Amino acid sequence: MTVLITGASGGIGYELAKLFALERHNPVHHNLVLVARSADKLAQVATELQARGVKVKTIALDLASPPAPKFLFDQLQREGIVIDILINNAGFGAYGEFAQMPEQAILGQIDLNVRALTELTRLFLPAMVQRHSGRIMNVASTAAFQPGPLMAVYYATKAYVLSFSEALANELRHTGVTVTCFCPGATHTDFAKRAGVENSRIFKQLGAMPADKVALDGYRAVMEGRTLAISGAHNWIVAQSSRFAPRKMVTAVSRWVAEKVQ
Ligand SMILES: NC(=O)c1ccc[n+]([C@@H]2O[C@H](COP(=O)([O-])OP(=O)(O)OC[C@H]3O[C@@H](n4cnc5c(N)ncnc54)[C@H](OP(=O)(O)O)[C@@H]3O)[C@@H](O)[C@H]2O)c1
């Protein structure tokens, strides 16, 4: 079995890679293909995981670049590497009002969180369907369940991931291929720093979960073939409650949570 994990140089993706490499959680032997931009960090992860007896291939690639997913797919095809499990984890957020946000930050989020995820799914799915076997996990967020003032594009990209994944899971229900949408809430990784949300109310006052615990929830969800999994009971309650409250109120609360505090 070979697992492809995007965004595996750190954070949740790295923790997922460790879980797939670990015998303790995992009776099946998994080899790994790990993708991220930083070649040096990927090399470190590979050295660490190879010591556990799994084969690790690393590919340093900026997946926000439109040709990158096809480049990755072609390289693996050429090398005869079959992907049994695809984990679309790489993603980033950018904080700030949309009117002031640089084009690069807006389009970069769409290119990585939406375009690359969709393109990788398009490329790797047909062979899974043909084999009547395969798993795809798309990492969304609890941000998927409501609009997010001050991170409008990020929240919208994650709503796309949720909607796309649930629809796909339904289309594939008789094929032997499962699609899992995994939704972490605030998690201690480099995400908050890159997004510029370290001082937001959610990260500063409401608390974030450790990345290893979140990854374990994701690992279990994909291996069980669950269509939707939300990490953390408190995150599950928040995601459900937004379904019954007036949308304007939900949006206002979402803004309050994202606002910066001293
Ligand atoms: N942390 C949270 O609070 C949180 C909450 C909900 C959902 N999520 C989601 O969880 C997923 C993982 O995030 P994380 O928290 O683990 O963040 P992270 O610590 O910043 O890790 C992101 C990973 O993606 C890689 N990456 C970023 N941009 C990339 C690009 N253009 N091309 C290829 N790889 C790229 C990064 O490596 P390089 O920098 O080396 O490229 C890194 O390996 C994301 O989809 C995020 O939206 C996070």
The ligand as a Tripos MOL2 file, in Angstrom:
@<TRIPOS>MOLECULE
LIG
   48    52     1     0     0
SMALL
NO_CHARGES

@<TRIPOS>ATOM
      1 N1         -3.8270   24.3480   12.0310 N.am      1 LIG1
      2 C1         -5.1010   24.6480   12.0430 C.2       1 LIG1
      3 O1         -5.5780   25.3670   12.9430 O.2       1 LIG1
      4 C2         -6.0220   24.0600   11.0040 C.ar      1 LIG1
      5 C3         -7.4000   24.0510   11.2790 C.ar      1 LIG1
      6 C4         -8.2650   23.5090   10.3310 C.ar      1 LIG1
      7 C5         -7.7770   23.0140    9.1530 C.ar      1 LIG1
      8 N2         -6.4530   23.0500    8.8890 N.ar      1 LIG1
      9 C6         -5.9840   22.5290    7.5920 C.3       1 LIG1
     10 O2         -5.0780   21.4630    7.8200 O.3       1 LIG1
     11 C7         -4.2110   21.3430    6.7130 C.3       1 LIG1
     12 C8         -2.7870   21.2440    7.2220 C.3       1 LIG1
     13 O3         -2.4510   22.4510    7.8780 O.3       1 LIG1
     14 P1         -1.4570   22.5440    9.1150 P.3       1 LIG1
     15 O4         -2.2030   23.1270   10.2370 O.co2     1 LIG1
     16 O5         -0.7530   21.2870    9.3170 O.co2     1 LIG1
     17 O6         -0.5020   23.7010    8.5640 O.3       1 LIG1
     18 P2          1.0900   23.8070    8.4460 P.3       1 LIG1
     19 O7          1.7350   23.3880    9.6990 O.co2     1 LIG1
     20 O8          1.3140   25.1880    7.9180 O.co2     1 LIG1
     21 O9          1.4400   22.7300    7.3360 O.3       1 LIG1
     22 C9          1.0660   22.9210    5.9880 C.3       1 LIG1
     23 C10         1.7680   21.9120    5.1320 C.3       1 LIG1
     24 O10         1.4490   22.1890    3.7590 O.3       1 LIG1
     25 C11         2.6480   22.4380    3.0430 C.3       1 LIG1
     26 N3          2.4010   23.4600    2.0290 N.ar      1 LIG1
     27 C12         2.0290   24.7450    2.2320 C.ar      1 LIG1
     28 N4          1.9280   25.3820    1.0610 N.ar      1 LIG1
     29 C13         2.2360   24.4710    0.0950 C.ar      1 LIG1
     30 C14         2.3180   24.5330   -1.3160 C.ar      1 LIG1
     31 N5          2.0680   25.6630   -1.9930 N.pl3     1 LIG1
     32 N6          2.6660   23.4180   -2.0090 N.ar      1 LIG1
     33 C15         2.9470   22.2680   -1.3320 C.ar      1 LIG1
     34 N7          2.8750   22.1520   -0.0040 N.ar      1 LIG1
     35 C16         2.5320   23.2460    0.7020 C.ar      1 LIG1
     36 C17         3.6500   22.9100    4.1020 C.3       1 LIG1
     37 O11         4.9810   22.6560    3.7480 O.3       1 LIG1
     38 P3          5.9370   23.7050    3.0080 P.3       1 LIG1
     39 O12         5.8270   24.9950    3.7390 O.co2     1 LIG1
     40 O13         7.2520   23.0190    3.1060 O.co2     1 LIG1
     41 O14         5.4270   23.7760    1.6120 O.co2     1 LIG1
     42 C18         3.2770   21.9980    5.2650 C.3       1 LIG1
     43 O15         3.8530   20.7310    5.0720 O.3       1 LIG1
     44 C19        -4.4660   22.5730    5.8240 C.3       1 LIG1
     45 O16        -5.2840   22.1930    4.7500 O.3       1 LIG1
     46 C20        -5.2120   23.5190    6.7510 C.3       1 LIG1
     47 O17        -6.0610   24.3980    6.0460 O.3       1 LIG1
     48 C21        -5.5480   23.5560    9.8010 C.ar      1 LIG1
@<TRIPOS>BOND
     1     1     2 1
     2     2     3 2
     3     2     4 1
     4     4     5 ar
     5     4    48 ar
     6     5     6 ar
     7     6     7 ar
     8     7     8 ar
     9     8     9 1
    10     8    48 ar
    11     9    10 1
    12     9    46 1
    13    10    11 1
    14    11    12 1
    15    11    44 1
    16    12    13 1
    17    13    14 1
    18    14    15 2
    19    14    16 1
    20    14    17 1
    21    17    18 1
    22    18    19 2
    23    18    20 1
    24    18    21 1
    25    21    22 1
    26    22    23 1
    27    23    24 1
    28    23    42 1
    29    24    25 1
    30    25    26 1
    31    25    36 1
    32    26    27 ar
    33    26    35 ar
    34    27    28 ar
    35    28    29 ar
    36    29    30 ar
    37    29    35 ar
    38    30    31 1
    39    30    32 ar
    40    32    33 ar
    41    33    34 ar
    42    34    35 ar
    43    36    37 1
    44    36    42 1
    45    37    38 1
    46    38    39 2
    47    38    40 1
    48    38    41 1
    49    42    43 1
    50    44    45 1
    51    44    46 1
    52    46    47 1
@<TRIPOS>SUBSTRUCTURE
     1 LIG1         1 GROUP 0 **** ****
